[in-house]
Amino acid sequence: MELTDRNAEWRNELRQSMKNKERTEIARVKMNELDGEYRSHNSEEVNQGLTEEQALLEAKRCLDCPNPSCMTGCPVSINIPSFIKNIERGNFLGAAKVLKMTSALPAVCGRVCPQEKQCESQCIHLKMGKQAVAIGYLERFAADYERNSGNISLPELEPKNGIKVGVVGSGPAGLSFAGDMAKKGYDVTVFEALHEIGGVLKYGIPEFRLPNSIVDVEISNLEKMGVKFIKDCIVGKTLSFDDLKEQGFKGLFVASGAGLPNFMNIKGENLIGVMSSNEYLTRVNLMGAAKDEFDTPVLKGKRVAVVGGGNTAMDSVRTAKRLGAELATIIYRRSEDEMPARKEEVKHAKEEGVEFRTLHNPIEYIGDEKGRVKQVLLQKMTLGEPDEKGRRRPVAIEGATELLDVDTVIVSVGVSPNPLIPRSIQGLEVSPKGTIVVGDNMQSSIPMIFAGGDIVRGGATVILAMGDGRKAAAEMDKFLS
């Protein structure tokens, strides 16, 4: 109770130790980072985390609001004031324990969640013209402190109920669901098509942003909770839905993600040297293409263009720099203000020497006599009226084009859901976009099948996928009970 009781004696003592006015006058902490030039040539993690002193000071900025609006912005409902107040009193392990009550992947979320658009966007400090409390930095600090201490705690588990449930995909949605169902006493098995557990956390996010070792520790914790993982198993091919029912599974959560890359359908996309960000990042992140001891081939271009403005585009262009690109360019059809990528990722890319060619859109790739891309024809754009999402529409400037010399192009313009599962289960309702149709309770047209993450959303963030996993776990528990 001490960890979450909002009326605990120690929390009252903290409130009395410093007036709110004093707390609001503390400047927000800055993340410690590696030098841009140095890090652009290696895969070391860019953000270095907070020191204990920084974390203690930042935690004091939290006003411990009676109605914490920050929690409304968290898809997995972390008790944010409680974990931060544990940090303020120096109980770092207690802070980590609070995080684990609702989050299966706190060290991951502390690194890659867009906190600035979620929990931090609701911080009361913003209404006072101040910077939000660095909730994400503090989450990472608490999770890292626990891991480095070697004193890793596991959530309390309910007694085993003997009910088998399966999970398709080991990405953030699947792992979050598995953790919550294990807590509830279910016999959980996760089926992963690839040879590594972690889904997009492993194949889609580079180690300079999210080290694989961090993901592996979180997965190990789930294994200690009793979750079983089966790799190299494609549900729909290796095992059918009927096979799983015959094996006694009473519920199935589909979290197979959105691994089908989108292209723009313009001339020259079939040239050698034009590839999707999915392929590029998977070769490097999951298959070791950047390491001498691996035989996985990857194009290490000297003039690399990445088409897109999201986090995956930033990951791709920054990876290209680390693979030796002399010129690495982001091509984006809107202005920088409209970029969906996190501001931090854009900042890091610029510090590492990435060039930004905004208000440009590829309309053709031009190849040499050997069929390899050598140039991209760019259409210059301007911004028109806002679209349905509020972003101003890009409009072509008639007759305004230019050629850019390239030897590699990485297309990062979105993804579509993996079609294998929807096609392999008869009677499963699927949308025209290929996503699985679910109700508010995450349940599909087949009652025992629930779904969440990108296979439902069509492409979203790690934390939104985790939120889907938690909600699906709660709803499946009701269904099976």
C-alpha positions as CSV (number, residue, x, y, z in Angstrom):
1,M,0.0,0.0,0.0
2,E,2.8,2.4,0.8
3,L,3.8,2.6,-2.9
4,T,0.4,3.9,-4.1
5,D,-1.5,5.4,-1.1
6,R,-1.9,9.1,-2.0
7,N,-2.4,9.9,1.7
8,A,0.8,8.1,2.9
9,E,2.7,9.9,5.7
10,W,5.9,10.2,3.7
11,R,4.0,11.9,0.8
12,N,2.7,14.5,3.2
13,E,6.2,15.1,4.5
14,L,7.4,15.6,0.9
15,R,4.7,18.2,0.3
16,Q,5.6,20.1,3.4
17,S,9.3,20.0,2.7
18,M,9.1,22.4,-0.3
19,K,6.4,24.8,-1.3
20,N,4.8,24.4,-4.8
21,K,6.2,27.8,-5.9
22,E,9.7,26.6,-5.2
23,R,9.0,23.4,-7.1
24,T,7.8,25.3,-10.2
25,E,11.0,27.4,-10.2
26,I,13.3,24.4,-10.7
27,A,14.4,24.2,-14.3
28,R,13.6,21.0,-16.2
29,V,16.6,18.6,-16.4
30,K,18.4,18.1,-19.7
31,M,19.1,14.6,-21.0
32,N,22.8,13.6,-21.0
33,E,23.8,12.7,-24.6
34,L,26.8,11.5,-26.6
35,D,28.4,14.0,-28.9
36,G,26.8,14.1,-32.3
37,E,29.9,13.6,-34.4
38,Y,31.2,10.8,-32.2
39,R,28.0,8.9,-32.1
40,S,27.2,9.1,-35.8
41,H,30.0,6.5,-36.4
42,N,28.8,3.9,-33.9
43,S,25.8,2.2,-32.4
44,E,26.2,3.4,-28.8
45,E,23.0,4.6,-27.2
46,V,22.7,8.3,-27.8
47,N,20.7,9.3,-24.6
48,Q,22.8,8.4,-21.6
49,G,20.1,8.7,-18.9
50,L,20.0,10.8,-15.7
51,T,22.3,10.8,-12.8
52,E,20.8,10.2,-9.3
53,E,21.3,13.8,-8.5
54,Q,19.4,14.9,-11.7
55,A,16.6,12.4,-11.0
56,L,16.2,13.6,-7.4
57,L,16.0,17.2,-8.5
58,E,13.6,16.6,-11.4
59,A,11.3,14.6,-9.2
60,K,10.9,17.6,-6.9
61,R,9.3,19.5,-9.8
62,C,6.2,17.1,-9.5
63,L,3.4,18.9,-7.7
64,D,1.7,15.6,-6.7
65,C,-1.6,17.0,-8.0
66,P,-4.8,15.8,-6.3
67,N,-6.2,14.9,-9.7
68,P,-3.1,14.1,-11.7
69,S,-3.9,15.0,-15.3
70,C,-0.6,13.4,-16.5
71,M,-2.2,9.9,-15.9
72,T,-5.0,10.7,-18.3
73,G,-2.4,10.9,-21.1
74,C,-0.8,7.5,-20.3
75,P,-2.2,4.6,-22.4
76,V,-1.1,2.1,-19.8
77,S,-2.3,4.1,-16.8
78,I,1.0,4.3,-14.9
79,N,0.6,5.8,-11.4
80,I,2.9,8.7,-12.4
81,P,2.8,10.8,-9.1
82,S,3.5,7.7,-7.0
83,F,6.6,6.6,-8.9
84,I,8.0,10.1,-9.1
85,K,7.4,10.7,-5.4
86,N,9.3,7.5,-4.7
87,I,12.2,8.9,-6.7
88,E,12.0,12.1,-4.7
89,R,12.4,10.3,-1.4
90,G,15.3,8.2,-2.8
91,N,13.3,5.0,-3.0
92,F,14.3,4.2,-6.6
93,L,13.4,0.5,-6.4
94,G,10.0,1.4,-5.0
95,A,9.6,3.7,-8.1
96,A,10.4,0.8,-10.4
97,K,7.9,-1.4,-8.5
98,V,5.1,1.2,-9.1
99,L,5.9,1.2,-12.8
100,K,5.7,-2.6,-13.1
101,M,2.2,-2.6,-11.6
102,T,0.9,-1.4,-15.0
103,S,3.8,-1.5,-17.5
104,A,5.5,-4.6,-18.8
105,L,8.2,-2.6,-20.5
106,P,9.2,0.5,-18.4
107,A,12.8,0.7,-19.6
108,V,11.5,0.5,-23.2
109,C,8.8,3.1,-22.7
110,G,11.2,5.5,-20.9
111,R,13.3,5.5,-24.1
112,V,10.9,5.4,-27.1
113,C,7.5,6.6,-25.9
114,P,6.4,10.1,-27.2
115,Q,5.8,11.3,-23.7
116,E,5.7,14.9,-25.0
117,K,2.5,14.0,-26.8
118,Q,1.0,11.9,-24.0
119,C,1.6,12.1,-20.3
120,E,3.8,15.2,-20.4
121,S,1.4,17.0,-22.6
122,Q,-1.1,17.0,-19.7
123,C,1.3,18.2,-17.0
124,I,0.1,21.1,-14.9
125,H,3.4,22.9,-15.4
126,L,2.4,23.7,-19.0
127,K,-0.6,25.7,-17.9
128,M,1.8,27.8,-15.9
129,G,4.0,28.5,-18.8
130,K,6.7,26.1,-17.6
131,Q,8.2,23.0,-19.1
132,A,6.5,19.7,-18.2
133,V,8.0,17.4,-15.7
134,A,10.4,15.0,-17.5
135,I,8.2,11.9,-16.8
136,G,9.8,9.8,-19.5
137,Y,13.4,10.5,-18.3
138,L,12.3,9.6,-14.8
139,E,10.7,6.4,-15.9
140,R,13.8,5.4,-17.7
141,F,15.9,6.3,-14.6
142,A,13.9,4.1,-12.3
143,A,13.8,1.1,-14.6
144,D,17.5,1.4,-15.4
145,Y,18.4,1.8,-11.7
146,E,16.5,-1.4,-10.8
147,R,18.2,-3.4,-13.6
148,N,21.7,-2.2,-12.8
149,S,21.1,-2.9,-9.1
150,G,20.5,-6.6,-9.9
151,N,17.6,-6.4,-7.5
152,I,14.8,-6.9,-10.1
153,S,11.3,-7.4,-8.6
154,L,8.4,-9.2,-10.3
155,P,4.8,-8.2,-10.1
156,E,2.5,-10.3,-7.8
157,L,0.9,-13.2,-9.6
158,E,-2.5,-14.6,-9.0
159,P,-2.7,-18.4,-8.6
160,K,-2.5,-20.4,-11.8
161,N,-6.0,-21.1,-13.3
162,G,-4.9,-23.7,-15.9
163,I,-6.4,-21.7,-18.8
164,K,-4.2,-21.5,-21.9
165,V,-4.1,-18.4,-24.0
166,G,-2.0,-17.7,-27.0
167,V,-0.4,-14.5,-28.4
168,V,0.5,-14.0,-32.0
169,G,3.5,-11.6,-32.2
170,S,6.0,-10.6,-29.6
171,G,6.0,-6.8,-30.2
172,P,4.9,-4.3,-27.6
173,A,1.1,-5.2,-27.8
174,G,1.8,-8.9,-27.4
175,L,4.3,-8.5,-24.6
176,S,2.0,-6.1,-22.7
177,F,-0.9,-8.5,-23.1
178,A,1.2,-11.5,-22.0
179,G,2.4,-9.7,-18.9
180,D,-1.0,-8.8,-17.7
181,M,-2.5,-12.3,-18.4
182,A,0.4,-13.9,-16.6
183,K,-0.4,-11.7,-13.6
184,K,-4.0,-13.0,-13.7
185,G,-2.8,-16.6,-13.5
186,Y,-3.2,-17.7,-17.1
187,D,-0.9,-20.1,-19.0
188,V,0.5,-17.7,-21.7
189,T,2.3,-18.7,-24.8
190,V,3.7,-16.2,-27.3
191,F,4.3,-17.3,-30.9
192,E,6.8,-15.2,-32.8
193,A,7.5,-15.7,-36.6
194,L,11.0,-14.4,-36.4
195,H,14.1,-15.9,-34.8
196,E,14.2,-13.2,-32.1
197,I,11.6,-12.1,-29.5
198,G,10.6,-8.4,-29.4
199,G,8.9,-7.7,-32.7
200,V,9.4,-4.1,-33.9
201,L,11.4,-3.3,-30.7
202,K,14.1,-5.5,-32.2
203,Y,13.8,-5.2,-35.9
204,G,12.5,-1.7,-36.2
205,I,14.3,0.4,-33.6
206,P,18.1,0.8,-33.9
207,E,20.3,0.1,-30.9
208,F,21.5,3.7,-30.7
209,R,17.9,4.5,-29.6
210,L,16.9,1.2,-27.9
211,P,19.6,-1.3,-27.1
212,N,18.6,-5.0,-27.6
213,S,20.0,-5.8,-24.2
214,I,17.3,-3.6,-22.6
215,V,14.6,-5.4,-24.5
216,D,16.1,-8.8,-23.6
217,V,15.9,-8.0,-19.8
218,E,12.2,-7.0,-20.1
219,I,11.5,-10.3,-22.0
220,S,13.5,-12.3,-19.4
221,N,11.3,-10.8,-16.7
222,L,8.2,-12.0,-18.5
223,E,9.7,-15.5,-18.7
224,K,10.3,-15.4,-15.0
225,M,6.6,-14.7,-14.7
226,G,5.8,-17.9,-16.5
227,V,5.3,-16.6,-20.1
228,K,6.5,-19.1,-22.7
229,F,7.9,-17.9,-26.0
230,I,8.0,-20.0,-29.3
231,K,10.2,-18.5,-32.0
232,D,10.3,-19.3,-35.8
233,C,6.5,-20.1,-35.6
234,I,4.2,-18.5,-38.1
235,V,0.6,-18.7,-37.0
236,G,-1.4,-19.3,-40.1
237,K,1.4,-21.4,-41.7
238,T,3.4,-23.3,-39.0
239,L,0.3,-23.6,-36.9
240,S,-3.3,-22.9,-37.9
241,F,-6.0,-21.5,-35.8
242,D,-7.6,-24.9,-35.6
243,D,-4.3,-26.4,-34.4
244,L,-4.3,-23.9,-31.5
245,K,-7.8,-24.8,-30.5
246,E,-7.0,-28.5,-30.6
247,Q,-4.0,-27.8,-28.3
248,G,-6.4,-26.4,-25.8
249,F,-6.0,-22.7,-26.2
250,K,-9.2,-20.9,-25.0
251,G,-8.2,-17.4,-26.1
252,L,-6.0,-15.8,-28.8
253,F,-4.7,-12.3,-28.9
254,V,-3.5,-11.3,-32.4
255,A,-0.7,-8.7,-32.2
256,S,1.0,-9.4,-35.5
257,G,1.8,-5.8,-36.3
258,A,2.0,-3.9,-39.5
259,G,5.0,-5.3,-41.3
260,L,3.9,-4.7,-44.9
261,P,5.8,-1.7,-46.3
262,N,4.0,1.0,-48.4
263,F,5.5,2.4,-51.5
264,M,4.5,5.4,-53.6
265,N,4.0,3.6,-56.9
266,I,6.2,6.0,-58.9
267,K,8.5,5.2,-61.8
268,G,11.7,3.5,-60.9
269,E,10.8,2.0,-57.6
270,N,12.0,-1.4,-58.8
271,L,15.5,-0.2,-59.4
272,I,18.4,-1.7,-57.5
273,G,19.1,0.5,-54.5
274,V,15.5,1.4,-53.7
275,M,14.1,-0.4,-50.7
276,S,11.7,0.0,-47.8
277,S,12.7,1.1,-44.4
278,N,11.3,-2.2,-43.0
279,E,13.8,-4.2,-45.1
280,Y,16.7,-1.9,-44.4
281,L,16.3,-1.7,-40.7
282,T,15.5,-5.4,-40.3
283,R,18.7,-6.3,-42.1
284,V,20.8,-4.0,-39.9
285,N,19.0,-4.3,-36.5
286,L,17.9,-7.9,-36.5
287,M,20.2,-9.7,-38.9
288,G,23.5,-8.0,-38.1
289,A,24.2,-6.5,-41.5
290,A,26.4,-3.7,-40.0
291,K,28.7,-6.2,-38.2
292,D,31.7,-7.8,-39.9
293,E,30.9,-11.2,-38.3
294,F,27.6,-11.5,-40.1
295,D,27.1,-12.3,-43.8
296,T,23.8,-10.4,-44.1
297,P,24.1,-8.1,-47.2
298,V,23.0,-4.5,-47.0
299,L,23.6,-1.6,-49.3
300,K,26.0,0.9,-47.7
301,G,25.4,3.9,-49.9
302,K,27.5,7.0,-50.0
303,R,24.6,9.2,-51.1
304,V,21.5,8.0,-49.3
305,A,18.0,9.6,-49.5
306,V,15.3,8.6,-47.0
307,V,11.7,9.5,-48.1
308,G,9.4,10.3,-45.1
309,G,9.3,12.3,-42.0
310,G,8.4,9.9,-39.2
311,N,10.4,8.2,-36.5
312,T,11.2,5.3,-38.8
313,A,12.6,7.7,-41.4
314,M,14.8,9.2,-38.8
315,D,16.0,5.8,-37.6
316,S,16.8,4.9,-41.2
317,V,18.7,8.0,-42.1
318,R,20.7,8.0,-38.9
319,T,21.5,4.3,-39.5
320,A,22.7,5.2,-43.0
321,K,25.1,7.7,-41.5
322,R,26.5,5.0,-39.2
323,L,27.0,2.7,-42.2
324,G,29.2,5.3,-43.8
325,A,26.9,7.6,-45.9
326,E,28.8,10.8,-46.8
327,L,25.5,12.5,-47.6
328,A,22.3,11.4,-45.8
329,T,19.2,13.3,-46.7
330,I,15.6,13.3,-45.5
331,I,13.1,14.1,-48.2
332,Y,9.7,15.2,-46.9
333,R,6.8,16.7,-48.8
334,R,5.7,19.0,-46.0
335,S,7.6,21.4,-43.8
336,E,9.6,20.4,-40.7
337,D,6.7,21.6,-38.5
338,E,4.4,19.0,-39.9
339,M,6.9,16.1,-39.4
340,P,5.3,13.3,-37.3
341,A,8.8,12.3,-35.9
342,R,9.6,13.2,-32.3
343,K,11.4,16.6,-32.0
344,E,14.2,14.8,-30.2
345,E,14.8,12.5,-33.1
346,V,14.9,15.4,-35.6
347,K,17.3,17.2,-33.3
348,H,19.6,14.2,-33.0
349,A,19.5,13.6,-36.8
350,K,20.6,17.2,-37.4
351,E,23.4,17.0,-34.8
352,E,24.7,13.9,-36.7
353,G,25.0,15.6,-40.0
354,V,21.7,14.6,-41.7
355,E,20.4,17.1,-44.3
356,F,16.7,17.9,-44.5
357,R,15.1,18.6,-47.9
358,T,11.6,19.5,-46.8
359,L,8.8,20.6,-49.2
360,H,10.1,18.1,-51.8
361,N,8.5,15.0,-53.0
362,P,10.0,12.2,-55.2
363,I,8.1,11.7,-58.5
364,E,10.6,9.4,-60.3
365,Y,13.8,7.4,-59.7
366,I,16.3,7.3,-62.5
367,G,18.7,4.4,-63.0
368,D,22.0,3.8,-64.7
369,E,22.7,1.2,-67.5
370,K,23.0,-1.5,-64.9
371,G,19.6,-0.8,-63.4
372,R,20.8,0.8,-60.2
373,V,19.3,4.1,-58.9
374,K,21.5,7.1,-59.6
375,Q,19.1,10.1,-59.3
376,V,15.8,11.0,-57.8
377,L,13.6,13.6,-59.5
378,L,12.0,15.9,-56.9
379,Q,8.9,17.9,-57.1
380,K,9.0,21.1,-55.1
381,M,6.0,21.6,-52.9
382,T,4.2,24.4,-51.0
383,L,1.7,24.1,-48.2
384,G,-2.0,24.5,-48.9
385,E,-5.1,24.2,-46.7
386,P,-5.2,21.8,-43.7
387,D,-6.3,18.2,-44.2
388,E,-8.6,16.2,-41.9
389,K,-5.8,15.8,-39.4
390,G,-5.2,19.5,-39.2
391,R,-1.9,19.4,-41.1
392,R,-1.6,21.7,-44.2
393,R,-1.8,19.8,-47.4
394,P,1.3,19.7,-49.7
395,V,0.7,21.2,-53.1
396,A,3.0,20.8,-56.1
397,I,4.5,23.9,-57.5
398,E,4.0,23.6,-61.3
399,G,7.2,23.2,-63.3
400,A,9.4,23.3,-60.2
401,T,11.6,20.2,-60.1
402,E,15.2,19.2,-59.4
403,L,17.4,16.2,-59.6
404,L,19.3,14.8,-56.6
405,D,22.2,12.4,-57.1
406,V,21.8,9.2,-55.0
407,D,23.0,5.6,-54.9
408,T,20.5,4.4,-52.3
409,V,16.9,5.3,-51.5
410,I,15.0,4.1,-48.4
411,V,11.2,4.6,-48.6
412,S,9.6,5.2,-45.3
413,V,6.0,6.3,-46.1
414,G,4.1,4.1,-43.7
415,V,3.2,0.4,-43.3
416,S,0.1,-1.8,-43.7
417,P,-1.0,-4.7,-41.5
418,N,0.5,-8.1,-41.9
419,P,-2.1,-9.9,-44.1
420,L,-1.3,-13.5,-43.1
421,I,-3.4,-13.8,-40.0
422,P,-6.6,-12.1,-41.4
423,R,-6.4,-14.3,-44.5
424,S,-5.8,-17.5,-42.6
425,I,-8.7,-17.4,-40.2
426,Q,-12.0,-18.0,-41.8
427,G,-14.8,-15.8,-40.5
428,L,-12.6,-13.1,-39.1
429,E,-13.9,-9.7,-40.1
430,V,-11.3,-7.5,-41.7
431,S,-11.5,-3.8,-42.8
432,P,-10.8,-2.7,-46.4
433,K,-7.4,-1.5,-45.2
434,G,-6.6,-5.1,-44.0
435,T,-6.9,-4.3,-40.2
436,I,-8.8,-6.7,-38.0
437,V,-12.1,-5.2,-36.9
438,V,-12.6,-5.2,-33.2
439,G,-15.2,-3.7,-30.8
440,D,-14.5,-1.4,-27.9
441,N,-13.6,-4.5,-25.9
442,M,-10.8,-5.5,-28.4
443,Q,-12.9,-8.6,-29.3
444,S,-13.1,-9.7,-33.0
445,S,-15.9,-11.3,-34.9
446,I,-14.7,-14.6,-33.6
447,P,-15.4,-14.4,-29.8
448,M,-12.2,-16.2,-28.6
449,I,-10.0,-14.0,-30.7
450,F,-9.0,-10.5,-29.5
451,A,-6.6,-8.2,-31.4
452,G,-4.7,-5.0,-30.8
453,G,-1.7,-2.9,-31.8
454,D,-0.9,-2.1,-35.4
455,I,-2.9,-5.1,-36.8
456,V,-5.9,-3.1,-35.6
457,R,-4.6,0.5,-35.8
458,G,-2.7,0.2,-39.0
459,G,0.5,1.8,-37.6
460,A,0.9,3.6,-34.2
461,T,3.3,4.0,-31.3
462,V,4.8,1.5,-28.9
463,I,2.8,2.8,-26.0
464,L,-0.5,2.8,-27.8
465,A,0.1,-0.8,-28.8
466,M,0.9,-1.6,-25.1
467,G,-2.3,0.1,-24.1
468,D,-4.2,-2.1,-26.5
469,G,-2.5,-5.2,-25.0
470,R,-3.5,-4.2,-21.4
471,K,-7.1,-3.5,-22.4
472,A,-7.4,-6.7,-24.4
473,A,-6.1,-8.7,-21.4
474,A,-8.7,-7.2,-19.1
475,E,-11.5,-7.9,-21.6
476,M,-10.4,-11.4,-22.4
477,D,-10.2,-12.1,-18.7
478,K,-13.8,-11.1,-18.4
479,F,-14.7,-13.2,-21.4
480,L,-13.0,-16.3,-20.2
481,S,-14.2,-15.9,-16.6
